[in-house]
Amino acid sequence: MAESAILWEETIQPGATWSHVLKRGTSLRITDLEGGANVGAIFYNFECPSERYNMPDTLKAQHIARLTKGNALYSDMGRILCSITGDSVGWHDPIGGASNAQSVNSKYGEAAYQECRNDYHKNTHDSFLIELGKWGLGPRDLTANVNFFSRVNVGDDGAISFHQGNSTPGSYVELRAEMNVLTILNTCQHPLDPSPRYAPKPAQVAIWHVPPPGPDDPCRVSRPENERGFTLTERYFL
């Protein structure tokens, strides 16, 4: 990607939330600026937000328990919202969920806005709801999220654990929009992050135009199910 091709670029501050309608035919690069970032993400069909990212279908259709280059993010209608076309990390968490006020207060202590102003402790769940409200959506629309740059391991006994050091400074992931996708990002810490210190990290986002996926596109051909998902998505835009 040439720097001159970038349509928009900005930094999401630590613990902040960002949203944008990522247009079909554009790509979003998310970069971990300092290392150790966590970027929670939820996705919706902008034209019909009742269609949104479906974590179970995404994982079972592709026989995966992690996300990386070549994977697609499915909606609950069997269509593909975004494809992962670039990834320098190799493992992004689709199962760890989001922090909430109770978990943040329990782990880091209570720090309310009234006392701490902009240094107050934020959580992903409430931040998602605030951002959803800007688009006329609410609690009933909140869905499972992806945690980019984070890794969660699952043991033989089913126990899950946070893998530290998964992402280094400058690590990135690139998402190509296959629909017009309302994309909401948040940079609060992962709910399983064992650090006792409240210290969310920033992330950078950049958007640029990309060509449509061809018949040999790596995301399309990575699974037979993905071929059907792309076909359903393309038929939607006829």
PyMOL commands that set and color helices and strands:
alter all, ss='L'
color gray80, all
select helices_A, chain A and resi 3-5+55-62+101-108+113-119+124-133+139-141+218-221+224-236
alter helices_A, ss='H'
color red, helices_A
select strands_A, chain A and resi 6-12+17-22+26-32+39-45+72-74+80-87+146-148+152-154+160-162+171-177+181-186+203-209
alter strands_A, ss='S'
color yellow, strands_A
deselect
rebuild
show_as cartoon
